[in-house]
Amino acid sequence: MKLYDFELSGNCYKIRMFLNILGINYDRHPIDFFPGNEHKGPEFLAINPLGQLPVLVDGTFQIRDAQAILSYLAAKYDDGGTWYPTSDPERLGEVNQWMAFGDMITGTASAARLHDGLSYTQIDVKAARAGAHRLFRILDEHLWFAEREGRSWICKGDTPTIADIACFPYIMLALEGGVSLQDYPAIRRWTDRVKRIPGFTVMSGIFSAGAGVEAA
Amino acid sequence: MIETKLKWHPIAASDDLAPRHVFDAQLLGQEIAAWRADDGFANVWENRCLHRGVRLTIGINDGNELKCQYHGWRYSNRSANCTYIPAHPADAPARTVCNRKYTTREKYGLVWTAIETSGDVPEISLLAGVPSAPLRAMPINSTADLVEEMLSAAVFESAEDNRWSEMSVETDPSGAITFTGSSDKHLVFFLQPLDSERTIIRGVATGIGDDDIAGLRHLNQCLTTLRAAIEARAAQQDRVDPMQPVYTQVEADLATMPDRGEGSVNGIRVRVASKTMTANDVARFEFVGLTGSLPTGQAGAHIDVHLPNGLIRQYSLTNGPAETDSYIIGVKREPNSTGGSECLHDTVREGDILLVSVPRNNFPLRRDAVRSVFVAGGIGITPLLSMAKTLENQRLNYELHYFVRDDDHVAFADKINALTGKITLHKGLSPEDTGKALHRIYNGPQNANHTYICGPGPMLNAAREAASHCGWDDGAVHFEYFKNTNEIDDSSSFEIALARSGQTLQVKSGETVLDVLRANGVSIASSCSQGACGTCKVAVIEGDVDHQDVHLTDSEKRASAYIMTCVSRAKSDRLVLDI
């Protein structure tokens, strides 16, 4: 299995993390996203005409789009079938709903981070930050009531799904785009829970949370 | 009006402080890290590590200590004292390295604090003695004044839920906004000004349980609607400059190395909370502070205890990192007591008030060893118990060997049984068998192994010899004697030059270096006055030291880089000291 990857990309990181959670070995093919702009070069555009990372190659099958890759990996390699509950229509719909939400987080919080950190000066950073806050208010309320109802994860059920993985990276990296999580305590507690999923990995700017009480 | 630093404000709901979590808060511009320890205590601290200013909200709450993510400095529950600096694994952090902490209360299901404490959390009669549920906090991009104005006019009834209809609104003298209903359904709102243009509404509802999800959702929806209206108006207002939080400057020497200078001139008054026998001839004392919290003793630390008969004695703390609200010591009744242990055993009782020093650590524990070997003889278990618990908390490997006469002489058995590391009791061994056992323990030294020895002199000497014989490096063998049994020869006379202050002084026979320094106005901390504890250690720049202490290792003595000023002297005519 081969992953076209950029170390500082949250969308690539979510695939790396999920591969690690599933215990899958893979090869990394680094793309010089910044400053080389290699993802917009002819060689990579031949692989993904959208010029976006990540892209996964599994044998002869090739797939782009972080959320699509997560669903492919979960459906194929998660023996327990918990990460992407294809046999439970309601939960499956929920997972897809929140994966789309994860895409909106990429469009806002990640855009603000690209502006602040990687010199994407053409981005309207005020709009990007405002958009991220609008999403985070929705997710924080959702997770606060989830806690009241005894749930730990974004979607219903006792186990995390790929919706948690899809939303996690650019929430954790939001401060790098000037979006503080201070107003979202339920989101911050949920990020601790994600960090305690067995197989969780880190990237630059995302740290581990230490052991939880159960494991202590 | 609302924005007074003296006033108490809620900064979180009690259940916001989840176990092993660090909560991100702000009050009046000041950034705050709040975390609940495993003992339930809510710590509310300034959100920055003293070392490089990194936010503690990205740190790790291990249940007893908060670890900074950047360089791993650790801070203790309750006291906020720094307990460990990985870059200086062999040194004890100065006790003055302490995070700024804010006074904290928990009331109405909320965590309260004040930047500068005065008075107490407001008493709200509507909330007195009735069950209540905190609402979901509502952060709003607006000044507190506008939030207060519009909140006072808010309505909390709807077609779906009319439990909060016909309410009368008042602003309490404390600033709380109360909505009194006709039945038992009341709402009380407190404002938390994060900054000049950011405010959180923290509501508390009576008459509903915190499992009334429908009610909580309804009130949350009302507040969400209110927020939209407030923010729409706030956007039309003139911008206000952010508040300027006041950060106390960290003293330069605080962030560097341990202090050796100050003595325990000002002690701490403690009450004897309990006195029990924990083994044959060993009394366990628990001291609690008269004014609440106590400075945290690091693993290996001791305190001076000022006794009613005027004597001062040193005792190691047994406290593990979780035990931060009292000092627990063990005192063995010495058959030849010169008045110290006898007084504690026979005279001091529960409820008595004693003066103790701040904890001082001359027996620091490294937390970077692959294997740590603790060897205790008799009452020497006390500092090693504290060390074992510290490593256990961090899930680091250790083994504890406890040499005792018999089961009746096992002190702190409950604490030892609670340890999960490798514990070996060596009971009733002859000196010869003790030596053999020690050789087995120290056989095969490896890199990154450290040993810590505490016990009676002969046993401690035997352990050091065994470690040395087995090839252990001097620097890996750490020890603490109870007392110095060497006969002190104070017949020499010599000159001491103080390099920093430029003084030259004469030490005559019969005087100690410490006496002469103090007589000339140089402040040096000392504790045991017999060359055992290491408190009065001073660096030597030049000269040959006549070491008479039992604190320094043999290689340290050969290097002559330090002198214990209470007993040691000069072989040369002159010593140059780094003070």
Interface residues (C-beta under 8 A of the other chain):
Chain A: E141 W144 F145 R148 E149 S180 L181 Q182 D183 P185 R188 R189 D192 F207 S208 A209 G210 A211 G212 V213 A216
Chain B: A12 D16 A18 P19 R20 H21 F23 D24 A25 Q26 D38 I58 I60 N61 D62 G63 K67 Q69 R136 A137 P139 L194 I200 D210 D211 I213 L216 R217 N220 T224 R395
